[in-house]
Amino acid sequence: MIDTYIHPTAVIDNGAIIGNGCHIWHFVHIMEGAVLGNSCNIGQNVMIAGSAIIGNNVKIQNNVSVYDGVICEDDVFLGPSCVFTNVRNPRSEFPRKGKYESTIVHRGATIGANATIVCGVEIGKYAFIGAGAVVTDSVPDYAIVMGVPARCKGWMCKCGHRLEFNKYDVAICSESGHRYCKFKDNVYVL
């Protein structure tokens, strides 16, 4: 069993579930009901809300709030100060706690520093969200999205290399040798 490290300034509420081998750093707050898988690294000043689910080997960099309704599958990377929302039309005068929308970040996806993810979307497997992007729509598997609003600017392999497709819409990862096929604005592993 791998030991979990929790910095003395971190606050872990009773009822939070923390997997083996996690590293939880300065001023983190993990709320009652939150679930963290094994081998997660949670940077300083992170808040994980009570209904958030974090998979195995997830890396959350400094200053990220993972709100109710957010699900991060295994091997997700959340860059510094990226932002999630859980209500599309918040108003102080009209609380909408019962109307949170879920956001799913699928396995292996990366969200860059200062990116904003509007609730109700899915981030595809191994997708790459560029720094500062504002994601308002779901993102397909392996897509590279950038800008405000975020738009697809290319495709990335599981290893993190940009894919260059030939005239037959096939690309080969320069690191792993895996082959990918592009069909109707989606990419699949062959």
N, CA, C and O atoms as a DFTB+ gen file, in Angstrom:
760 C
 N C O
     1  1       0.838      -1.191       0.000
     2  2       0.000       0.000       0.000
     3  2       0.876       1.245       0.000
     4  3       1.825       1.349       0.777
     5  1       0.551       2.179      -0.871
     6  2       1.303       3.417      -0.975
     7  2       0.705       4.423       0.004
     8  3      -0.514       4.566       0.097
     9  1       1.575       5.115       0.729
    10  2       1.107       6.087       1.711
    11  2       0.546       7.332       1.049
    12  3       1.028       7.778       0.008
    13  1      -0.470       7.877       1.670
    14  2      -1.061       9.142       1.265
    15  2      -0.453      10.243       2.128
    16  3      -0.283      10.068       3.335
    17  1      -0.125      11.378       1.509
    18  2       0.410      12.519       2.244
    19  2      -0.629      13.628       2.230
    20  3      -1.133      13.999       1.170
    21  1      -0.948      14.155       3.401
    22  2      -1.873      15.284       3.540
    23  2      -1.157      16.376       4.336
    24  3      -0.809      16.170       5.499
    25  1      -0.939      17.533       3.715
    26  2      -0.262      18.645       4.380
    27  2      -1.086      19.091       5.586
    28  3      -2.316      19.063       5.535
    29  1      -0.430      19.500       6.662
    30  2      -1.157      19.897       7.880
    31  2      -2.154      21.040       7.704
    32  3      -3.085      21.160       8.499
    33  1      -1.984      21.890       6.678
    34  2      -2.931      22.991       6.485
    35  2      -4.155      22.571       5.670
    36  3      -5.108      23.341       5.553
    37  1      -4.142      21.377       5.114
    38  2      -5.282      20.894       4.323
    39  2      -6.449      20.554       5.245
    40  3      -6.245      20.114       6.376
    41  1      -7.665      20.760       4.761
    42  2      -8.874      20.425       5.505
    43  2      -9.590      19.327       4.724
    44  3     -10.032      19.534       3.594
    45  1      -9.694      18.153       5.352
    46  2     -10.399      17.023       4.751
    47  2     -11.618      16.755       5.623
    48  3     -11.486      16.289       6.755
    49  1     -12.797      17.049       5.101
    50  2     -14.019      16.864       5.878
    51  2     -14.298      15.384       6.110
    52  3     -13.964      14.540       5.278
    53  1     -14.922      15.077       7.263
    54  2     -15.382      13.714       7.511
    55  2     -16.324      13.315       6.384
    56  3     -17.172      14.102       5.964
    57  1     -16.171      12.100       5.904
    58  2     -17.012      11.606       4.826
    59  2     -16.419      11.782       3.446
    60  3     -16.990      11.293       2.471
    61  1     -15.282      12.470       3.330
    62  2     -14.568      12.526       2.053
    63  2     -13.797      11.216       1.897
    64  3     -13.292      10.669       2.877
    65  1     -13.711      10.724       0.688
    66  2     -13.001       9.471       0.422
    67  2     -11.729       9.805      -0.337
    68  3     -11.769      10.395      -1.417
    69  1     -10.596       9.417       0.248
    70  2      -9.277       9.695      -0.337
    71  2      -8.606       8.362      -0.647
    72  3      -8.453       7.528       0.245
    73  1      -8.204       8.151      -1.901
    74  2      -7.549       6.909      -2.303
    75  2      -6.124       6.818      -1.795
    76  3      -5.578       7.778      -1.252
    77  1      -5.532       5.657      -1.979
    78  2      -4.144       5.408      -1.580
    79  2      -3.173       6.189      -2.459
    80  3      -3.416       6.390      -3.649
    81  1      -2.083       6.621      -1.859
    82  2      -0.995       7.234      -2.603
    83  2      -1.247       8.657      -3.062
    84  3      -0.507       9.159      -3.908
    85  1      -2.261       9.323      -2.537
    86  2      -2.538      10.717      -2.918
    87  2      -1.575      11.660      -2.199
    88  3      -1.120      11.377      -1.090
    89  1      -1.278      12.764      -2.837
    90  2      -0.518      13.861      -2.229
    91  2      -1.402      15.094      -2.247
    92  3      -1.791      15.577      -3.310
    93  1      -1.717      15.599      -1.066
    94  2      -2.634      16.725      -0.916
    95  2      -1.853      17.847      -0.235
    96  3      -1.382      17.692       0.892
    97  1      -1.721      18.977      -0.930
    98  2      -0.802      20.015      -0.491
    99  2      -1.494      21.127       0.278
   100  3      -2.634      20.978       0.717
   101  1      -0.791      22.249       0.438
   102  2      -1.176      23.373       1.295
   103  2      -2.568      23.919       0.992
   104  3      -2.938      24.092      -0.169
   105  1      -3.333      24.188       2.049
   106  2      -4.592      24.927       1.996
   107  2      -5.650      24.302       1.079
   108  3      -6.489      25.010       0.522
   109  1      -5.607      22.998       0.928
   110  2      -6.621      22.277       0.152
   111  2      -7.835      22.048       1.042
   112  3      -7.687      21.832       2.245
   113  1      -9.035      22.094       0.463
   114  2     -10.255      21.731       1.178
   115  2     -10.994      20.684       0.349
   116  3     -11.408      20.952      -0.779
   117  1     -11.153      19.492       0.917
   118  2     -11.912      18.422       0.286
   119  2     -13.151      18.207       1.141
   120  3     -13.049      17.849       2.315
   121  1     -14.319      18.426       0.550
   122  2     -15.563      18.455       1.296
   123  2     -16.170      17.065       1.472
   124  3     -15.848      16.124       0.747
   125  1     -17.045      16.972       2.446
   126  2     -17.755      15.732       2.739
   127  2     -18.451      15.216       1.480
   128  3     -19.154      15.961       0.797
   129  1     -18.246      13.934       1.187
   130  2     -18.870      13.304       0.027
   131  2     -18.001      13.270      -1.211
   132  3     -18.279      12.495      -2.127
   133  1     -16.942      14.095      -1.274
   134  2     -16.038      14.067      -2.426
   135  2     -15.312      12.732      -2.472
   136  3     -15.042      12.123      -1.437
   137  1     -15.000      12.287      -3.672
   138  2     -14.306      11.014      -3.863
   139  2     -13.064      11.263      -4.696
   140  3     -13.144      11.803      -5.799
   141  1     -11.898      10.862      -4.159
   142  2     -10.630      10.918      -4.893
   143  2     -10.115       9.504      -5.058
   144  3     -10.085       8.734      -4.098
   145  1      -9.709       9.156      -6.273
   146  2      -9.127       7.852      -6.540
   147  2      -7.706       7.764      -6.004
   148  3      -7.265       8.624      -5.242
   149  1      -6.999       6.725      -6.405
   150  2      -5.626       6.485      -5.971
   151  2      -4.644       7.375      -6.736
   152  3      -4.898       7.760      -7.877
   153  1      -3.534       7.692      -6.098
   154  2      -2.372       8.357      -6.709
   155  2      -2.682       9.719      -7.312
   156  3      -2.100      10.084      -8.333
   157  1      -3.583      10.474      -6.706
   158  2      -3.876      11.836      -7.167
   159  2      -2.895      12.817      -6.539
   160  3      -2.414      12.598      -5.427
   161  1      -2.603      13.895      -7.253
   162  2      -1.759      14.965      -6.731
   163  2      -2.596      16.237      -6.754
   164  3      -2.959      16.731      -7.822
   165  1      -2.899      16.762      -5.575
   166  2      -3.786      17.914      -5.443
   167  2      -2.953      19.112      -4.990
   168  3      -2.473      19.134      -3.856
   169  1      -2.776      20.103      -5.857
   170  2      -1.940      21.271      -5.583
   171  2      -2.551      22.193      -4.551
   172  3      -3.688      22.008      -4.117
   173  1      -1.766      23.200      -4.165
   174  2      -2.204      24.086      -3.091
   175  2      -3.416      24.916      -3.495
   176  3      -3.606      25.258      -4.662
   177  1      -4.235      25.231      -2.477
   178  2      -5.398      26.089      -2.621
   179  2      -6.449      25.508      -3.571
   180  3      -7.090      26.248      -4.319
   181  1      -6.623      24.194      -3.540
   182  2      -7.647      23.521      -4.346
   183  2      -8.837      23.228      -3.451
   184  3      -8.675      22.871      -2.284
   185  1     -10.062      23.384      -4.014
   186  2     -11.282      23.004      -3.324
   187  2     -11.969      21.939      -4.167
   188  3     -12.144      22.106      -5.374
   189  1     -12.360      20.836      -3.516
   190  2     -13.107      19.784      -4.190
   191  2     -14.434      19.631      -3.458
   192  3     -14.464      19.265      -2.283
   193  1     -15.534      19.914      -4.159
   194  2     -16.867      19.929      -3.558
   195  2     -17.383      18.518      -3.289
   196  3     -16.821      17.527      -3.754
   197  1     -18.464      18.462      -2.528
   198  2     -18.975      17.211      -1.998
   199  2     -19.472      16.197      -2.994
   200  3     -19.406      15.000      -2.713
   201  1     -19.969      16.613      -4.151
   202  2     -20.429      15.611      -5.111
   203  2     -19.467      15.456      -6.282
   204  3     -19.803      14.818      -7.280
   205  1     -18.275      16.035      -6.168
   206  2     -17.264      15.871      -7.214
   207  2     -16.650      14.478      -7.122
   208  3     -16.487      13.927      -6.033
   209  1     -16.315      13.926      -8.271
   210  2     -15.675      12.614      -8.331
   211  2     -14.385      12.765      -9.120
   212  3     -14.386      13.243     -10.255
   213  1     -13.286      12.352      -8.504
   214  2     -11.957      12.447      -9.107
   215  2     -11.414      11.027      -9.257
   216  3     -11.353      10.282      -8.279
   217  1     -11.022      10.650     -10.462
   218  2     -10.527       9.305     -10.732
   219  2      -9.116       9.081     -10.221
   220  3      -8.609       9.866      -9.419
   221  1      -8.483       8.015     -10.682
   222  2      -7.112       7.660     -10.305
   223  2      -6.105       8.486     -11.100
   224  3      -6.342       8.833     -12.257
   225  1      -4.987       8.792     -10.466
   226  2      -3.853       9.447     -11.109
   227  2      -4.222      10.799     -11.733
   228  3      -3.698      11.167     -12.784
   229  1      -5.119      11.525     -11.082
   230  2      -5.504      12.854     -11.550
   231  2      -4.571      13.875     -10.916
   232  3      -4.267      13.798      -9.726
   233  1      -4.121      14.832     -11.722
   234  2      -3.252      15.902     -11.236
   235  2      -4.022      17.215     -11.331
   236  3      -4.410      17.655     -12.413
   237  1      -4.234      17.829     -10.158
   238  2      -4.931      19.109     -10.098
   239  2      -3.934      20.141      -9.603
   240  3      -3.468      20.068      -8.466
   241  1      -3.610      21.091     -10.448
   242  2      -2.628      22.106     -10.110
   243  2      -3.239      23.171      -9.198
   244  3      -4.426      23.104      -8.880
   245  1      -2.447      24.137      -8.782
   246  2      -2.844      25.141      -7.795
   247  2      -4.070      25.957      -8.225
   248  3      -4.288      26.219      -9.408
   249  1      -4.863      26.347      -7.215
   250  2      -5.954      27.316      -7.363
   251  2      -7.104      26.852      -8.248
   252  3      -7.660      27.643      -9.011
   253  1      -7.459      25.582      -8.151
   254  2      -8.579      25.048      -8.928
   255  2      -9.716      24.707      -7.970
   256  3      -9.486      24.109      -6.918
   257  1     -10.952      25.089      -8.336
   258  2     -12.136      24.674      -7.592
   259  2     -12.900      23.679      -8.451
   260  3     -13.310      23.987      -9.571
   261  1     -13.084      22.475      -7.906
   262  2     -13.825      21.423      -8.600
   263  2     -15.195      21.371      -7.935
   264  3     -15.341      20.818      -6.846
   265  1     -16.191      21.945      -8.588
   266  2     -17.509      22.135      -7.991
   267  2     -18.375      20.894      -8.089
   268  3     -18.050      19.939      -8.793
   269  1     -19.504      20.930      -7.354
   270  2     -20.495      19.861      -7.426
   271  2     -20.870      19.610      -8.880
   272  3     -21.063      20.546      -9.656
   273  1     -20.971      18.336      -9.235
   274  2     -21.359      17.957     -10.586
   275  2     -20.205      17.699     -11.524
   276  3     -20.424      17.259     -12.653
   277  1     -18.966      17.959     -11.091
   278  2     -17.807      17.716     -11.950
   279  2     -17.284      16.302     -11.704
   280  3     -17.089      15.884     -10.563
   281  1     -17.064      15.583     -12.790
   282  2     -16.482      14.243     -12.747
   283  2     -15.221      14.264     -13.600
   284  3     -15.271      14.610     -14.780
   285  1     -14.098      13.895     -13.008
   286  2     -12.833      13.769     -13.735
   287  2     -12.445      12.293     -13.719
   288  3     -12.216      11.720     -12.654
   289  1     -12.374      11.686     -14.886
   290  2     -11.990      10.284     -14.966
   291  2     -10.486      10.137     -14.751
   292  3      -9.794      11.127     -14.509
   293  1      -9.981       8.919     -14.837
   294  2      -8.567       8.618     -14.597
   295  2      -7.653       9.429     -15.516
   296  3      -8.003       9.741     -16.655
   297  1      -6.467       9.761     -14.986
   298  2      -5.365      10.366     -15.738
   299  2      -5.659      11.761     -16.288
   300  3      -5.019      12.182     -17.252
   301  1      -6.600      12.479     -15.707
   302  2      -6.911      13.848     -16.129
   303  2      -5.879      14.800     -15.526
   304  3      -5.390      14.577     -14.419
   305  1      -5.554      15.862     -16.264
   306  2      -4.663      16.922     -15.797
   307  2      -5.438      18.236     -15.828
   308  3      -5.930      18.651     -16.878
   309  1      -5.543      18.888     -14.667
   310  2      -6.190      20.197     -14.564
   311  2      -5.122      21.243     -14.284
   312  3      -4.517      21.240     -13.212
   313  1      -4.887      22.130     -15.230
   314  2      -3.840      23.135     -15.114
   315  2      -4.148      24.202     -14.088
   316  3      -5.287      24.321     -13.636
   317  1      -3.135      24.988     -13.712
   318  2      -3.291      26.006     -12.682
   319  2      -4.424      26.978     -12.987
   320  3      -4.543      27.494     -14.098
   321  1      -5.246      27.214     -11.980
   322  2      -6.311      28.217     -12.032
   323  2      -7.353      27.984     -13.116
   324  3      -8.055      28.918     -13.506
   325  1      -7.467      26.748     -13.610
   326  2      -8.576      26.504     -14.536
   327  2      -9.872      26.576     -13.740
   328  3      -9.874      26.407     -12.521
   329  1     -10.979      26.830     -14.444
   330  2     -12.241      27.146     -13.784
   331  2     -13.347      26.237     -14.303
   332  3     -13.492      26.044     -15.510
   333  1     -14.126      25.680     -13.377
   334  2     -15.354      24.969     -13.710
   335  2     -16.528      25.805     -13.242
   336  3     -16.406      26.572     -12.287
   337  1     -17.665      25.663     -13.907
   338  2     -18.904      26.261     -13.425
   339  2     -19.910      25.126     -13.220
   340  3     -19.693      24.015     -13.703
   341  1     -21.001      25.397     -12.510
   342  2     -22.026      24.357     -12.389
   343  2     -23.446      24.898     -12.565
   344  3     -24.415      24.148     -12.448
   345  1     -23.570      26.182     -12.843
   346  2     -24.866      26.797     -13.146
   347  2     -24.647      27.742     -14.331
   348  3     -23.729      28.561     -14.310
   349  1     -25.483      27.629     -15.356
   350  2     -25.321      28.479     -16.544
   351  2     -25.830      29.900     -16.348
   352  3     -25.346      30.825     -17.000
   353  1     -26.801      30.084     -15.459
   354  2     -27.391      31.407     -15.285
   355  2     -27.450      31.783     -13.800
   356  3     -28.538      31.952     -13.249
   357  1     -26.290      31.915     -13.152
   358  2     -26.302      32.191     -11.710
   359  2     -26.833      33.591     -11.393
   360  3     -26.580      34.557     -12.112
   361  1     -27.575      33.660     -10.290
   362  2     -28.036      34.929      -9.732
   363  2     -27.973      34.797      -8.224
   364  3     -28.380      33.773      -7.674
   365  1     -27.479      35.797      -7.562
   366  2     -27.419      35.786      -6.109
   367  2     -28.817      35.740      -5.507
   368  3     -29.054      35.034      -4.526
   369  1     -29.741      36.494      -6.096
   370  2     -31.094      36.603      -5.565
   371  2     -31.927      35.335      -5.784
   372  3     -32.905      35.108      -5.071
   373  1     -31.546      34.508      -6.765
   374  2     -32.315      33.307      -7.112
   375  2     -31.421      32.076      -7.047
   376  3     -30.873      31.664      -8.070
   377  1     -31.261      31.478      -5.862
   378  2     -30.373      30.316      -5.706
   379  2     -30.811      29.164      -6.614
   380  3     -32.002      28.907      -6.791
   381  1     -29.830      28.489      -7.175
   382  2     -30.100      27.385      -8.096
   383  2     -29.346      26.119      -7.702
   384  3     -28.901      25.360      -8.563
   385  1     -29.205      25.895      -6.384
   386  2     -28.457      24.724      -5.920
   387  2     -29.012      23.417      -6.452
   388  3     -28.245      22.483      -6.684
   389  1     -30.299      23.317      -6.651
   390  2     -30.891      22.084      -7.151
   391  2     -30.812      21.944      -8.660
   392  3     -31.322      20.974      -9.220
   393  1     -30.176      22.904      -9.327
   394  2     -30.142      22.900     -10.789
   395  2     -28.723      22.834     -11.341
   396  3     -28.463      23.302     -12.450
   397  1     -27.798      22.250     -10.566
   398  2     -26.424      22.122     -11.047
   399  2     -26.373      21.218     -12.282
   400  3     -27.045      20.189     -12.343
   401  1     -25.572      21.620     -13.251
   402  2     -25.353      20.798     -14.433
   403  2     -24.023      20.072     -14.283
   404  3     -23.062      20.630     -13.754
   405  1     -23.969      18.839     -14.745
   406  2     -22.734      18.076     -14.600
   407  2     -21.777      18.369     -15.751
   408  3     -22.181      18.749     -16.850
   409  1     -20.515      18.181     -15.460
   410  2     -19.441      18.300     -16.443
   411  2     -18.593      17.053     -16.296
   412  3     -18.192      16.693     -15.189
   413  1     -18.319      16.393     -17.412
   414  2     -17.505      15.177     -17.379
   415  2     -16.225      15.426     -18.165
   416  3     -16.260      15.830     -19.327
   417  1     -15.096      15.177     -17.507
   418  2     -13.788      15.261     -18.151
   419  2     -13.308      13.820     -18.294
   420  3     -12.962      13.168     -17.308
   421  1     -13.291      13.339     -19.520
   422  2     -12.991      11.926     -19.755
   423  2     -11.492      11.629     -19.649
   424  3     -10.647      12.525     -19.651
   425  1     -11.216      10.367     -19.561
   426  2      -9.874       9.845     -19.301
   427  2      -8.792      10.530     -20.134
   428  3      -8.924      10.700     -21.346
   429  1      -7.719      10.917     -19.445
   430  2      -6.518      11.418     -20.098
   431  2      -6.588      12.836     -20.623
   432  3      -5.609      13.322     -21.189
   433  1      -7.708      13.518     -20.457
   434  2      -7.834      14.882     -20.983
   435  2      -6.970      15.855     -20.178
   436  3      -6.692      15.640     -18.998
   437  1      -6.558      16.920     -20.843
   438  2      -5.784      17.991     -20.227
   439  2      -6.547      19.300     -20.374
   440  3      -7.026      19.633     -21.458
   441  1      -6.654      20.034     -19.279
   442  2      -7.246      21.372     -19.313
   443  2      -6.147      22.349     -18.923
   444  3      -5.599      22.270     -17.824
   445  1      -5.828      23.268     -19.824
   446  2      -4.722      24.188     -19.632
   447  2      -4.993      25.263     -18.590
   448  3      -6.127      25.463     -18.155
   449  1      -3.932      25.945     -18.204
   450  2      -3.997      26.997     -17.195
   451  2      -5.009      28.066     -17.583
   452  3      -5.071      28.490     -18.737
   453  1      -5.799      28.495     -16.607
   454  2      -6.770      29.578     -16.760
   455  2      -7.881      29.311     -17.775
   456  3      -8.592      30.240     -18.160
   457  1      -8.044      28.074     -18.211
   458  2      -9.167      27.746     -19.091
   459  2     -10.447      27.739     -18.261
   460  3     -10.411      27.464     -17.061
   461  1     -11.578      28.041     -18.900
   462  2     -12.878      28.022     -18.247
   463  2     -13.746      26.977     -18.934
   464  3     -13.868      26.964     -20.159
   465  1     -14.345      26.103     -18.135
   466  2     -15.210      25.052     -18.647
   467  2     -16.631      25.359     -18.178
   468  3     -16.936      25.237     -16.992
   469  1     -17.498      25.758     -19.112
   470  2     -18.880      26.046     -18.779
   471  2     -19.597      24.718     -18.531
   472  3     -19.368      23.746     -19.252
   473  1     -20.445      24.673     -17.537
   474  2     -21.089      23.426     -17.119
   475  2     -21.943      22.816     -18.226
   476  3     -22.363      23.488     -19.168
   477  1     -22.181      21.518     -18.073
   478  2     -23.042      20.803     -18.996
   479  2     -22.339      20.250     -20.213
   480  3     -22.997      19.753     -21.127
   481  1     -21.017      20.322     -20.252
   482  2     -20.267      19.801     -21.399
   483  2     -19.500      18.546     -21.010
   484  3     -19.322      18.238     -19.831
   485  1     -19.053      17.835     -22.031
   486  2     -18.144      16.711     -21.843
   487  2     -16.856      17.013     -22.587
   488  3     -16.866      17.468     -23.731
   489  1     -15.756      16.750     -21.915
   490  2     -14.432      16.877     -22.516
   491  2     -14.003      15.464     -22.888
   492  3     -13.900      14.603     -22.013
   493  1     -13.754      15.212     -24.154
   494  2     -13.473      13.869     -24.649
   495  2     -12.160      13.287     -24.151
   496  3     -11.309      13.991     -23.608
   497  1     -12.020      11.980     -24.351
   498  2     -10.797      11.268     -23.972
   499  2      -9.586      11.914     -24.645
   500  3      -9.594      12.173     -25.848
   501  1      -8.557      12.165     -23.859
   502  2      -7.273      12.684     -24.319
   503  2      -7.381      14.001     -25.081
   504  3      -6.464      14.364     -25.818
   505  1      -8.489      14.719     -24.912
   506  2      -8.619      16.049     -25.505
   507  2      -7.635      16.988     -24.810
   508  3      -7.188      16.719     -23.695
   509  1      -7.308      18.078     -25.472
   510  2      -6.357      19.059     -24.944
   511  2      -6.989      20.440     -25.060
   512  3      -7.220      20.945     -26.159
   513  1      -7.264      21.042     -23.903
   514  2      -7.854      22.380     -23.848
   515  2      -6.730      23.378     -23.626
   516  3      -6.059      23.327     -22.595
   517  1      -6.511      24.280     -24.568
   518  2      -5.422      25.239     -24.477
   519  2      -5.598      26.222     -23.336
   520  3      -6.714      26.469     -22.878
   521  1      -4.487      26.779     -22.883
   522  2      -4.499      27.760     -21.803
   523  2      -5.398      28.932     -22.170
   524  3      -5.322      29.459     -23.280
   525  1      -6.255      29.338     -21.225
   526  2      -7.112      30.495     -21.405
   527  2      -8.347      30.271     -22.259
   528  3      -9.131      31.200     -22.453
   529  1      -8.542      29.064     -22.775
   530  2      -9.712      28.780     -23.609
   531  2     -10.989      28.863     -22.783
   532  3     -10.966      28.655     -21.570
   533  1     -12.102      29.168     -23.442
   534  2     -13.412      29.143     -22.800
   535  2     -14.245      28.098     -23.541
   536  3     -14.649      28.301     -24.686
   537  1     -14.492      26.982     -22.865
   538  2     -15.181      25.850     -23.479
   539  2     -16.674      25.974     -23.179
   540  3     -17.093      25.905     -22.024
   541  1     -17.473      26.157     -24.238
   542  2     -18.920      26.315     -24.100
   543  2     -19.689      25.137     -24.694
   544  3     -20.895      25.012     -24.481
   545  1     -18.994      24.272     -25.438
   546  2     -19.606      23.104     -26.069
   547  2     -18.746      21.877     -25.779
   548  3     -17.563      21.999     -25.462
   549  1     -19.341      20.708     -25.889
   550  2     -18.591      19.472     -25.666
   551  2     -17.443      19.357     -26.667
   552  3     -17.519      19.867     -27.785
   553  1     -16.384      18.679     -26.242
   554  2     -15.152      18.555     -27.013
   555  2     -14.953      17.080     -27.365
   556  3     -15.016      16.229     -26.478
   557  1     -14.711      16.755     -28.651
   558  2     -14.529      15.352     -29.019
   559  2     -13.222      14.766     -28.495
   560  3     -12.301      15.493     -28.122
   561  1     -13.161      13.432     -28.474
   562  2     -11.935      12.721     -28.109
   563  2     -10.773      13.216     -28.969
   564  3     -10.940      13.444     -30.167
   565  1      -9.600      13.382     -28.363
   566  2      -8.330      13.710     -29.023
   567  2      -8.272      15.119     -29.635
   568  3      -7.273      15.457     -30.270
   569  1      -9.295      15.938     -29.467
   570  2      -9.313      17.274     -30.074
   571  2      -8.401      18.229     -29.310
   572  3      -8.249      18.127     -28.093
   573  1      -7.804      19.150     -30.042
   574  2      -7.098      20.297     -29.467
   575  2      -8.026      21.489     -29.666
   576  3      -8.356      21.838     -30.799
   577  1      -8.450      22.117     -28.565
   578  2      -9.298      23.293     -28.692
   579  2      -8.623      24.487     -28.026
   580  3      -7.960      24.354     -26.997
   581  1      -8.807      25.663     -28.638
   582  2      -8.218      26.899     -28.140
   583  2      -9.157      28.056     -28.440
   584  3     -10.033      27.959     -29.300
   585  1      -8.962      29.144     -27.720
   586  2      -9.651      30.382     -28.034
   587  2     -10.877      30.643     -27.199
   588  3     -11.253      29.863     -26.324
   589  1     -11.502      31.802     -27.511
   590  2     -12.695      32.256     -26.813
   591  2     -13.730      32.631     -27.875
   592  3     -13.565      33.658     -28.534
   593  1     -14.772      31.853     -28.065
   594  2     -14.986      30.535     -27.465
   595  2     -14.042      29.510     -28.081
   596  3     -13.517      29.713     -29.175
   597  1     -13.832      28.406     -27.367
   598  2     -12.894      27.381     -27.825
   599  2     -13.390      26.724     -29.112
   600  3     -14.568      26.395     -29.255
   601  1     -12.460      26.546     -30.034
   602  2     -12.744      25.877     -31.302
   603  2     -11.640      24.860     -31.581
   604  3     -10.500      25.027     -31.148
   605  1     -11.998      23.807     -32.308
   606  2     -11.036      22.753     -32.623
   607  2      -9.965      23.287     -33.564
   608  3     -10.268      23.846     -34.618
   609  1      -8.694      23.104     -33.163
   610  2      -7.556      23.581     -33.951
   611  2      -6.657      22.436     -34.406
   612  3      -5.611      22.664     -35.013
   613  1      -7.066      21.208     -34.111
   614  2      -6.264      20.059     -34.507
   615  2      -6.574      18.880     -33.612
   616  3      -7.576      18.853     -32.896
   617  1      -5.671      17.893     -33.678
   618  2      -5.894      16.634     -32.966
   619  2      -4.605      16.202     -32.295
   620  3      -3.513      16.489     -32.788
   621  1      -4.731      15.512     -31.169
   622  2      -3.580      15.109     -30.369
   623  2      -3.703      13.634     -30.003
   624  3      -4.796      13.149     -29.711
   625  1      -2.578      12.925     -30.020
   626  2      -2.586      11.511     -29.657
   627  2      -2.619      11.357     -28.136
   628  3      -2.508      12.327     -27.387
   629  1      -2.773      10.125     -27.717
   630  2      -2.805       9.792     -26.295
   631  2      -1.538      10.263     -25.580
   632  3      -1.596      10.662     -24.417
   633  1      -0.396      10.219     -26.267
   634  2       0.897      10.599     -25.670
   635  2       1.079      12.110     -25.541
   636  3       1.930      12.569     -24.780
   637  1       0.281      12.886     -26.284
   638  2       0.397      14.339     -26.209
   639  2       1.116      14.963     -27.386
   640  3       1.646      16.067     -27.261
   641  1       1.152      14.283     -28.538
   642  2       1.766      14.847     -29.748
   643  2       0.678      15.219     -30.749
   644  3      -0.318      14.511     -30.896
   645  1       0.886      16.341     -31.433
   646  2      -0.076      16.749     -32.469
   647  2      -0.073      15.688     -33.570
   648  3       0.976      15.204     -33.993
   649  1      -1.276      15.346     -34.018
   650  2      -1.425      14.355     -35.091
   651  2      -1.488      15.057     -36.440
   652  3      -2.217      16.034     -36.609
   653  1      -0.729      14.558     -37.384
   654  2      -0.754      15.053     -38.763
   655  2      -1.354      13.960     -39.630
   656  3      -0.763      12.890     -39.777
   657  1      -2.518      14.215     -40.204
   658  2      -3.237      13.217     -40.980
   659  2      -2.822      13.269     -42.450
   660  3      -2.619      14.345     -43.013
   661  1      -2.699      12.072     -43.071
   662  2      -2.382      12.002     -44.494
   663  2      -3.663      12.136     -45.315
   664  3      -4.735      12.373     -44.756
   665  1      -3.561      11.988     -46.631
   666  2      -4.722      12.178     -47.503
   667  2      -5.810      11.132     -47.278
   668  3      -6.939      11.297     -47.739
   669  1      -5.470      10.055     -46.569
   670  2      -6.451       9.017     -46.242
   671  2      -7.030       9.212     -44.837
   672  3      -7.732       8.342     -44.321
   673  1      -6.731      10.353     -44.229
   674  2      -7.181      10.689     -42.879
   675  2      -6.685       9.706     -41.826
   676  3      -7.404       9.357     -40.890
   677  1      -5.434       9.265     -42.000
   678  2      -4.768       8.388     -41.037
   679  2      -3.526       9.119     -40.535
   680  3      -2.817       9.767     -41.305
   681  1      -3.272       9.005     -39.228
   682  2      -2.071       9.594     -38.620
   683  2      -1.427       8.544     -37.731
   684  3      -2.101       7.674     -37.181
   685  1      -0.095       8.642     -37.598
   686  2       0.652       7.724     -36.741
   687  2       1.379       8.551     -35.693
   688  3       2.084       9.505     -36.022
   689  1       1.204       8.176     -34.419
   690  2       1.886       8.871     -33.327
   691  2       3.381       8.662     -33.443
   692  3       3.842       7.531     -33.600
   693  1       4.144       9.741     -33.369
   694  2       5.596       9.669     -33.497
   695  2       6.256       8.988     -32.306
   696  3       7.386       8.512     -32.420
   697  1       5.573       8.931     -31.162
   698  2       6.162       8.311     -29.973
   699  2       5.753       6.848     -29.816
   700  3       6.606       5.977     -29.644
   701  1       4.455       6.583     -29.875
   702  2       3.967       5.224     -29.588
   703  2       3.795       4.360     -30.821
   704  3       3.806       3.133     -30.726
   705  1       3.634       4.993     -31.985
   706  2       3.356       4.253     -33.199
   707  2       1.883       3.908     -33.376
   708  3       1.511       3.271     -34.361
   709  1       1.037       4.324     -32.426
   710  2      -0.402       4.070     -32.572
   711  2      -0.932       4.802     -33.801
   712  3      -0.484       5.899     -34.137
   713  1      -1.893       4.168     -34.458
   714  2      -2.509       4.751     -35.647
   715  2      -3.883       5.308     -35.290
   716  3      -4.640       4.714     -34.522
   717  1      -4.179       6.462     -35.872
   718  2      -5.441       7.151     -35.632
   719  2      -6.109       7.424     -36.974
   720  3      -5.446       7.638     -37.988
   721  1      -7.446       7.409     -36.951
   722  2      -8.229       7.686     -38.149
   723  2      -9.193       8.820     -37.850
   724  3      -9.828       8.850     -36.796
   725  1      -9.297       9.757     -38.792
   726  2     -10.239      10.870     -38.650
   727  2     -11.444      10.593     -39.548
   728  3     -11.298      10.288     -40.731
   729  1     -12.649      10.707     -38.955
   730  2     -13.880      10.463     -39.711
   731  2     -14.977      11.356     -39.164
   732  3     -15.321      11.267     -37.985
   733  1     -15.537      12.225     -40.017
   734  2     -16.643      13.105     -39.636
   735  2     -16.387      13.876     -38.349
   736  3     -17.174      13.783     -37.406
   737  1     -15.308      14.627     -38.298
   738  2     -14.967      15.473     -37.144
   739  2     -14.745      14.713     -35.843
   740  3     -14.922      15.265     -34.757
   741  1     -14.361      13.465     -35.953
   742  2     -13.973      12.663     -34.790
   743  2     -12.721      11.880     -35.129
   744  3     -12.438      11.600     -36.294
   745  1     -11.973      11.530     -34.086
   746  2     -10.749      10.745     -34.260
   747  2     -10.872       9.472     -33.448
   748  3     -11.358       9.478     -32.318
   749  1     -10.419       8.371     -34.050
   750  2     -10.512       7.053     -33.430
   751  2      -9.152       6.375     -33.505
   752  3      -8.384       6.608     -34.439
   753  1      -8.859       5.535     -32.518
   754  2      -7.636       4.724     -32.540
   755  2      -7.917       3.509     -33.396
   756  3      -8.948       2.854     -33.242
   757  1      -6.989       3.206     -34.311
   758  2      -7.155       2.005     -35.156
   759  2      -6.602       0.766     -34.457
   760  3      -6.653      -0.331     -35.012
